[in-house]
Amino acid sequence: MPKQENILIIGAGLCGSLLALRLGQRGFNVRVIEMRQDLRKVDISAGRSINLAFSNRGLKAIKLVGLESKVASLCIPMHGRMIHDKEGNTFLSNYSGRKNESINSISRELLTALLLDEAEALDTVTIEFDKRCAKVDFENKVGYFENAVSGDTFKVSADLIFGTDGAGSSLRKSYYQERKFLFSFSQNYLTHGYKELTIPPTKSGDFNAFKNALHIWPRGDFMIIALPNLDGSFTVTLFLSYETGEYNFNNLTTPEIVTEFFQKEFPDALDLMPNLVAEFFENPTAPLGTVKCFPWHYKGNSILLGDAAHAIVPFYGQGMNASFEDVVEFDAFLNVHQGDWGATFKAFETHRKQDTDAIADLAIDNFHEMKAHIANPLFQEKRKIEMALEAEFPDDYYSKYSLVTFKETIGYNEAMTVGRAQDKAILSLLSAHKIDASENLNELLKKVQKETSEILREDTIAKTLDY
Ligand SMILES: Cc1cc2nc3c(=O)[nH]c(=O)nc-3n(C[C@H](O)[C@H](O)[C@H](O)COP(=O)(O)OP(=O)(O)OC[C@H]3O[C@@H](n4cnc5c(N)ncnc54)[C@H](O)[C@@H]3O)c2cc1C
C-alpha cells in the first residue's frame, strides 16, 4: 500500500473545506487550520457575501464528493435577471433559452458548514479553528501559526501544504517574500467597492419580491443586486465607486444623503428596505479586486488553490464555482501522476491557469455589462436572439453566458473565446441590420455561425502574426 501523505490545508473556507473532504475521501491524512472561529458555532457572516450564485461548475465538484442532494436542499433556483428600472418597472431576462437551466442562490455559511461537517466526519480529516497562519517555510514544508485565543505560536510540519486561504493568502505572501523562485504576482482593484444590505421577508415570512430571480437595478456607473435567502429575505449588494459620480461611498456620509440616493435611484428597493440606514452605516464597505499569480506551486511541496491563486471580481458569479472546479481538475490530475506531487502540481496549474485568467477577465467584462449594458436596447435585442436560438437549437447554440455558466464540460478559456466571437458577430450583424429577432431561426443561426467562424478565423490569424 503506498504511503498516504500528511497534508496541511491552510484555510477552511469554501475551497479548503471541499478540498479537505475530497482528499480525506481519497484516504490522505488531512489537517485543516482556519484562522476564524468555527462558523457552525458563531455568527461570523456579517458583511461578507452572505449568499452566492452557485452553478454547474460548482455542482460538478459537489457531485464529485457525493453531496448533490444535500446541497440541492440549500439552493433557491434563479431563472434569470429581474431588471428594475428607475420608474419601478421590471422585466425578467432569462439566463438561458434551454428549459431547466438556471443558477442558484446558496448561503455561504450553510454550504461551508455542510462541507466542514462532511469532511470532519471522515477519520482522515481534522479541522482546527482560531489559528492564523503567519507564514510558510515552503522549502522545509512548515507552517507557522498563531493561536487567536491563547496568543501562543506553533509550527506544523507536513508532507504537502495547500494554501486555500483566500485572496490575502499567507502561502502566496510567503512565495512572494521569500524570493526563492521566479514568482509573478499582480493585484488590481476596481474603482468600485461593495456593501451588503437586506430586504427582509414580509411579516408572514414570504419573499418581498419574485423569489426565483437575481434582481438587478442597473444605473450606468453603479447598481444594486439582490439574491434570495431561504428565510424569505434578500441579500442586497450595492456596487458603487469610492470617489467618482454624484453619489459615491466617500460622500454617502449621513442618513439623509443615503436615503436621498436610494430615493432617487432605487425607489422601489427603498420601499422594501426598512433597515437601510442602520445597515448602511453598520456594514463594512469592501474593495473588489483581481489577483493573478504564477506559478501556484513550489516543487512537490506546496500549492495554492481557489481565491489564493486567482481571486476575481464577483460579476460572473463564478469565484466559488471556479474554486470548486479547481478541486475537480486537481483531483483528475491526481489520477494521472499518482504519487509524483511535483508533476501533479505542475500539470494541474499549467492546464488550469488559462481558464482562471479567462474567468477573471470575463468577470470584469460582466461588471460593465451588468451595471450598464443590460438596460441597452441593442443588448436586449441580442439577448432575445440568443434566447430564441437556445430554445430552438438547445444542442447547437450556447450564448457566452451559457458557455461560461452551464457548459461545464469546456474550460473558461474556450467559453470566453467562442462567447466573445459570438457576441461580436451578433452585435455587428444587428448594427448592420443583417439580422433581426423575428426572422427564420434556421437562417438566423446560419448567419450567426458563419460570422462567428469568420471572427474566430481572423482571431487565429491575428494570433499567429502576434510577435
Ligand atoms: C461580494 C462577493 C460576492 C461574490 N459572489 C459570488 C457568487 O455569486 N458566486 C461565486 O461563485 N463566487 C462569488 N464570490 C467569490 C467567492 O466568495 C470566492 O471565490 C470564494 O469564497 C473562494 O473560496 P476560497 O475558499 O478560495 O476563499 P475564501 O472563501 O476567502 O476562504 C479562505 C479561508 O481561509 C481563511 N484564512 C485566510 N487567511 C488565513 C490565514 N492566514 N490562516 C488561516 N486561515 C486563513 C479565511 O478565514 C477563510 O475561511 C463572491 C465574492 C464576493 C466578495
The ligand as an SDF file (V2000), in Angstrom:
LIG
                    3D

 53 58  0  0  0  0  0  0  0  0999 V2000
  -19.2610   40.3370   -2.7940 C   0  0  0  0  0  0  0  0  0  0  0  0
  -18.8800   38.9940   -3.3220 C   0  0  0  0  0  0  0  0  0  0  0  0
  -19.8180   38.2420   -3.9800 C   0  0  0  0  0  0  0  0  0  0  0  0
  -19.4760   37.0000   -4.5000 C   0  0  0  0  0  0  0  0  0  0  0  0
  -20.4150   36.2950   -5.1840 N   0  0  0  0  0  0  0  0  0  0  0  0
  -20.0890   35.1070   -5.7290 C   0  0  0  0  0  0  0  0  0  0  0  0
  -21.0580   34.3500   -6.4230 C   0  0  0  0  0  0  0  0  0  0  0  0
  -22.2020   34.7690   -6.5650 O   0  0  0  0  0  0  0  0  0  0  0  0
  -20.6880   33.1390   -6.9470 N   0  0  0  0  0  0  0  0  0  0  0  0
  -19.4280   32.6570   -6.8250 C   0  0  0  0  0  0  0  0  0  0  0  0
  -19.1480   31.5720   -7.3380 O   0  0  0  0  0  0  0  0  0  0  0  0
  -18.4840   33.3530   -6.1510 N   0  0  0  0  0  0  0  0  0  0  0  0
  -18.7870   34.5500   -5.6050 C   0  0  0  0  0  0  0  0  0  0  0  0
  -17.8470   35.2520   -4.9050 N   0  0  0  0  0  0  0  0  0  0  0  0
  -16.4780   34.7210   -4.8250 C   0  0  0  0  0  0  0  0  0  0  0  0
  -16.3250   33.7160   -3.6980 C   0  0  0  0  0  0  0  0  0  0  0  0
  -16.7050   34.3000   -2.4830 O   0  0  0  0  0  0  0  0  0  0  0  0
  -14.8840   33.2540   -3.6130 C   0  0  0  0  0  0  0  0  0  0  0  0
  -14.3950   32.9290   -4.8750 O   0  0  0  0  0  0  0  0  0  0  0  0
  -14.7740   32.0330   -2.7130 C   0  0  0  0  0  0  0  0  0  0  0  0
  -15.1280   32.3890   -1.4120 O   0  0  0  0  0  0  0  0  0  0  0  0
  -13.3490   31.4700   -2.7520 C   0  0  0  0  0  0  0  0  0  0  0  0
  -13.2320   30.4590   -1.8090 O   0  0  0  0  0  0  0  0  0  0  0  0
  -11.8350   30.2170   -1.0760 P   0  0  0  0  0  0  0  0  0  0  0  0
  -12.0750   29.1180   -0.1200 O   0  0  0  0  0  0  0  0  0  0  0  0
  -10.7660   30.0980   -2.0850 O   0  0  0  0  0  0  0  0  0  0  0  0
  -11.5470   31.5730   -0.3010 O   0  0  0  0  0  0  0  0  0  0  0  0
  -12.3270   32.1420    0.9540 P   0  0  0  0  0  0  0  0  0  0  0  0
  -13.7670   31.8550    0.8520 O   0  0  0  0  0  0  0  0  0  0  0  0
  -11.8820   33.5530    1.1150 O   0  0  0  0  0  0  0  0  0  0  0  0
  -11.7720   31.2780    2.1780 O   0  0  0  0  0  0  0  0  0  0  0  0
  -10.4750   31.4420    2.6800 C   0  0  0  0  0  0  0  0  0  0  0  0
  -10.4580   30.9250    4.0980 C   0  0  0  0  0  0  0  0  0  0  0  0
   -9.1280   30.9980    4.5850 O   0  0  0  0  0  0  0  0  0  0  0  0
   -9.1300   31.6050    5.8550 C   0  0  0  0  0  0  0  0  0  0  0  0
   -7.8380   32.2700    6.0240 N   0  0  0  0  0  0  0  0  0  0  0  0
   -7.4230   33.4090    5.4340 C   0  0  0  0  0  0  0  0  0  0  0  0
   -6.1730   33.7030    5.7990 N   0  0  0  0  0  0  0  0  0  0  0  0
   -5.7840   32.7300    6.6550 C   0  0  0  0  0  0  0  0  0  0  0  0
   -4.5970   32.5050    7.3850 C   0  0  0  0  0  0  0  0  0  0  0  0
   -3.5530   33.3360    7.3120 N   0  0  0  0  0  0  0  0  0  0  0  0
   -4.5320   31.4100    8.1970 N   0  0  0  0  0  0  0  0  0  0  0  0
   -5.5960   30.5360    8.2580 C   0  0  0  0  0  0  0  0  0  0  0  0
   -6.7390   30.7310    7.6020 N   0  0  0  0  0  0  0  0  0  0  0  0
   -6.8390   31.8070    6.7960 C   0  0  0  0  0  0  0  0  0  0  0  0
  -10.3100   32.5610    5.8280 C   0  0  0  0  0  0  0  0  0  0  0  0
  -10.7560   32.8860    7.1250 O   0  0  0  0  0  0  0  0  0  0  0  0
  -11.3310   31.7640    5.0310 C   0  0  0  0  0  0  0  0  0  0  0  0
  -12.1050   30.9270    5.8240 O   0  0  0  0  0  0  0  0  0  0  0  0
  -18.1630   36.4960   -4.3510 C   0  0  0  0  0  0  0  0  0  0  0  0
  -17.2070   37.2580   -3.6640 C   0  0  0  0  0  0  0  0  0  0  0  0
  -17.5660   38.4950   -3.1590 C   0  0  0  0  0  0  0  0  0  0  0  0
  -16.5300   39.2970   -2.4360 C   0  0  0  0  0  0  0  0  0  0  0  0
  1  2  1  0
  2  3  1  0
  2 52  2  0
  3  4  2  0
  4  5  1  0
  4 50  1  0
  5  6  2  0
  6  7  1  0
  6 13  1  0
  7  8  2  0
  7  9  1  0
  9 10  1  0
 10 11  2  0
 10 12  1  0
 12 13  2  0
 13 14  1  0
 14 15  1  0
 14 50  1  0
 15 16  1  0
 16 17  1  0
 16 18  1  0
 18 19  1  0
 18 20  1  0
 20 21  1  0
 20 22  1  0
 22 23  1  0
 23 24  1  0
 24 25  2  0
 24 26  1  0
 24 27  1  0
 27 28  1  0
 28 29  2  0
 28 30  1  0
 28 31  1  0
 31 32  1  0
 32 33  1  0
 33 34  1  0
 33 48  1  0
 34 35  1  0
 35 36  1  0
 35 46  1  0
 36 37  1  0
 36 45  1  0
 37 38  2  0
 38 39  1  0
 39 40  1  0
 39 45  2  0
 40 41  1  0
 40 42  2  0
 42 43  1  0
 43 44  2  0
 44 45  1  0
 46 47  1  0
 46 48  1  0
 48 49  1  0
 50 51  2  0
 51 52  1  0
 52 53  1  0
M  END
$$$$
